[in-house]
């Protein structure tokens, strides 16, 4: 059996670590293209200025239009080529980071990933999720290697809105739930191999860390301070979840997320928020023990993650809408087919309805 585990070349996490960006850029060259929205760059501009003072380098701002679409990737690819940049830096949330990874791959440049929120496990991965310019899921774009560096400034994340951290908890929650399903079915991971024991252990540690530290980390983020619990959850959201999902595999949780994107009402919700509901759906689909299902729903409600359609802005739940989600979730190539049993749209439709009832607030 072929086993494969992949990871970024380097992961650095710490408070005020963004101030050392210059020394990391110089490992690859002197001129960097920064892919970041105006707002995200503005939040950390003082740290970027400090970084340029500590270790001078040229930083060109490329902007970001808020959607990881092929049009935006191609626009930024042209900037890298015209300006002769040595390295690409993605700074912000998951979509800007994915855009930077795609741009770096297409231009054969190294990439530095700087998440300013801990809302997804995108920073460490060797893939980008491509959306249409209207925000609907289009495809996964896989790369032959992971980012050269993931640089996480926990002080920046502590000052970000707490909703982002909570959304990251939802994304991370799915890691072990999906990893164990893939282990049962001997499904291949993103690198076309089976999971290593190390990857499965990381996925399980991610899950355990969330249940232990999430409420404490949320409190720290609400106070805009860095604590050990916040450091732990940031690591779980970004590193443990990133390594866990990519090297252990995805299953139903993320396919349910992709199916939910066909509903206009869900577009204002974050990736991890929809994945959290997908985790509950997967537990129903596989008939997980009642104790685990109740624990998961209680956890989500305690930190503020969606547990039913109403929490995702869907107030009119019809069989037609739910079947549309189910059809999207079971499309050819979707990771739901990594489950240890055949899955149909009808099965998913039923699981979604049941999960909605179980997760509804009293």
N, C-alpha and C positions, 0 to 999 in steps of 0.2 A: 504493500500500500504506500503510495506516494503522499507524504505529508509536507505541507509548505506553511511557513510563517513569514510574514513580511512586516516591515515597520519603517518609520522615518529614519534617516541616517543619524539624526540627533534630535533630542527633545530637551528643551530647557524651560524650567518653570520657576518663577520667583517674583517677588514684589520689586517694582522699578527696573525689571530686567530689560525693558524696551530701551532704556537709556544706553544699553550696550550694543544696540543694533549695528552701529558702524563697524565694530570689530568683526561681526559676523558677515556683513556685506563684503568686507575686504578679503575674506577667504575665497571669494569668487570673482572679484573685480572692484571697480570703483563707481560705476554708474548703474543705478537701480531704477526700475520703473515701479512706482507704487500704485497698485490697483486697490482703490478704496473710495467709498462714497465721500462726498464733501463733509457730511456730518460726522462719519466715523473718523476721518482724518483730523477734523477739528477737535474732537474729544482728546486726542493724544498729541496734538501739535507741539505742545511744550516739551513732551518727552522726546519727540523726533528732533526738535531743535537741540535738546541736550545731547542726544546721540551724535548729531553732526559736530557738536563742539568737542565732545570727548574723542571722537575718532572720525575726522572729516571724510565725507564721501558725497557723491552727487546723487540727489534724489529727485527724480522727475515724477510729477503727479499725473497719472493717467485718468483719474476719476473712475466712476462706476455707476451704471444706470440702474442698479438695484435688481437686475434679473440676469441669471446665468444662462444666457441664450447664445446660439451660434453667432448671431449678429454682433453681440457684444464681445465675444471671444475674438472674432475676426478683426474687429475694430482695434482692439488692444494689441493683437498680434502685429498689426501694421505699425503701431507706435514703437514697439520693441525693435522692429527691423529698421525703421526709418531713423530712429534716434541712436541705434547702436548700443542698446543697453546690455550690461553684462549679467544681470540677475533680475528676476521678477520677484516682487514682494506683494503678497496678498494680505491686506489688513482689514479686519472687520468681521462680519458674520459669514455663515456657511457659503452663501452664494458668491460673495466677492472672493473668498478663498478658493472655491472651485473654479471660478473664472481665471484666477491667477495660475492655478495648476494646469489648466487646459492651455492657457497662453504660453506658459513656460515649456510645456511639452511640444507644442507645435513650432516653437522657435528654437528648440533644443538649448534652452537656458536653464540654469539652476533656479530653484524657487525656495523662498523663505516665507513661511506661513505664520502670520501674527494674528491670532484670534483676539478680538476685543470683547467678546462675549463667550460664555461656555454653553452655547445653546445646542450644539450638535457635535457629533464625532467626526465631522468632515476634515478638520485640520490635519490629521495624521494619515489620511487615506490616499490611495493611489487611484482615485476615481473622482469624477465630477458628475453631479446630477444636472443634466441639461433640461431646461424648461423652455416652453414657448415664450414668446414675448408677452403673453397674456397670463403667464404663471402656471400653466398646466404642465404636468410631467411629460417629458418627451423621451428621454433615454438616459442610460448610464454610459459614460465615456471613461474607459479604463486606460491607465497608463502603465508602462513597464516598470516604473519604480515609484516609491513614495517620496514625499518632499525631502529636500536636502536638510532642512531645519524647520522645526516647529518651535516658535518662541512665544511663551505664554507669560504675560505680565499679570500676575494675580491682583495687583493693585488696580489695574485698569478694569479688570472683570468685577472687582468688588464695588466699583463705582458705577457700573452699568445697571440698568433697570433689572430688578430681581426676576421679572418674568422670563428673561432670557436664560438665567441660571436654571429656573424651574423647567423650562422647555428642554434644556439639556439633560435634566434628570429623566424626562420622559423618553428621550432618545436612548439614553444609557440603560434605562430600565429594560428595554427590549433585548439588550445584548446577550444575557445569559439565557433568556427565554428562547431566543432564536438559536443560540449556539447549541443548546442541548437537543433541540429538535433536529438540527443538522447532524449532530453526532449519532442520533438514533437511526437516521436514514442514510448515513455515510455520504451525505451530500458534499459536493466540492465547494471550497471557498472561492473567493475572488481570484485567487492565483491558481485555480484549477488543481488544487490538491486537497487532501483531507486535513482536518484540524490536528494540530499538535496538542499534547497534554498541556504545554505551557499556555497556549492560546485559550484553551478551555478553562484553565485555572484563572487566567486574567479575566475572562468573561464572568466567572462566578464571583471573583473578588470585587468586580465592578458592582454587581448586584448587591452584595453584602454591604459594601461601603455606602451605597445609597440609603439602605434601610437604617444604618447606624448614624449617619452624619447629615442627612438632607435637611432636617428641620433646623439643626444648629447652623448649618451653612447658609440656609435661607435667612436666618436672623442676622448673621454677620453681614450678608450682602445688603439687607435692608438698612443696616447701620453704616454701610460703606466702609467696613473694616476687614482686614485679612486675619483670619483665625486658622487654626490647624484644621478644623472641620471644613472650612471653606476651601483650603488648599486641597484637602482630600477629595472633596466633591468635584472641584475643578479638574483634578487629575482623573477622577472616574469618568466625568463627562467627556473629556477630550482624549486622554491617553488610553485608559483601560478600555473604554468603549470603542475607541478607534481601532486598537489592536484586536480587541475581542471580536468585533463584528467582521472585520476584514479577513482575519485569519481563522475564524471559526465558521462564518457563514451567516447569511440572512435567511429568514423564513417568511412567516405570514405577517408579522407586525408591520414590516416596511411595505409589503404589497398592499395591505389595507390602507396605509398612508397614501400610496400612489392612487388607489382607487378613490379615496376621499377627495383628491384634487379635482375630480370632475364636477364636484358640487361647488357652485359659486360661493355659497355661504361660508365655506371652509377656507377660502383664500386669505382671509385676514388672520388666520391662526398659524402658529409656527410649526415647523416640521416636527419637532419633538412632541408638541401637544397632540398632533394627529397620530404620531407613532404610539403614544401612551394609550390612546383608545384602541389602536391596533393590537397592543399587547393584551388587552382584556379580551378582544375578539379572538386572538390566537388561543388563549387559555380556554375559552369556551369551545373553540373548534376542536381542540385536542382533548376536551373533557378533563381538564386538570382538576386535582383535588379541590374540594370546596374551600378548605382552609387556605390554600394558596390563592385562590380566586378572591376570596374575601380580604385577605391580607393585601393583595395588590390594589384592589379597589380602594381600601381604606388608606393605603399609602398615597395613592394619587390624589384622593380628596384632601388629605392632610396637608399636602404641599401646594395644592391648587392646580392639579392637572385634570384634563377632561376625562370623564368616565361615561359620558352618554352623548347622544346627538345634540341635546339642548346646550351642553357645554361647548359645542363646536358651532353654535349659531344656527343649527338646523332645527327649526321649530315645527316644520311640516314634514313628518316622516311618512313616506308613502312606499308601497312595494316597488313602484317603478324607480324611485330614487335609489333605494337600497340595492336593487338588482343592478342598476347602473354602476354603483360602487363595486359590487361583487364581480361584475364582468370585467371591470378595469383591473381589479386585484388579481384576477385569475387569467389575465391575458398571457399569451405565449411568451416565455422567457422570464416571467415574473418569479421572484424568489419564493413565493408561496408553494411552488412545486418542489421545494426542498423539504417540505413536511414529510414525516415518515409514513404517509398514506396518501392516496390520490385525493385531490381536492377539486371540487366543482364549484361553479358560481352559485348553484343552488345551496350547497353546504355553507358557503360563506355568507350568503344572504340570511340564512337561518341563524348563523352564529352572530351576525351583526345585530339582528333584532333582539336576540337573547341578551347579548352584552349590553345593549342599550337599556333594556329593562333592569338588568342586574345593577348597572352603574347609575341608574337614575337616583337623584337625591330624594330623601324622604320628605 
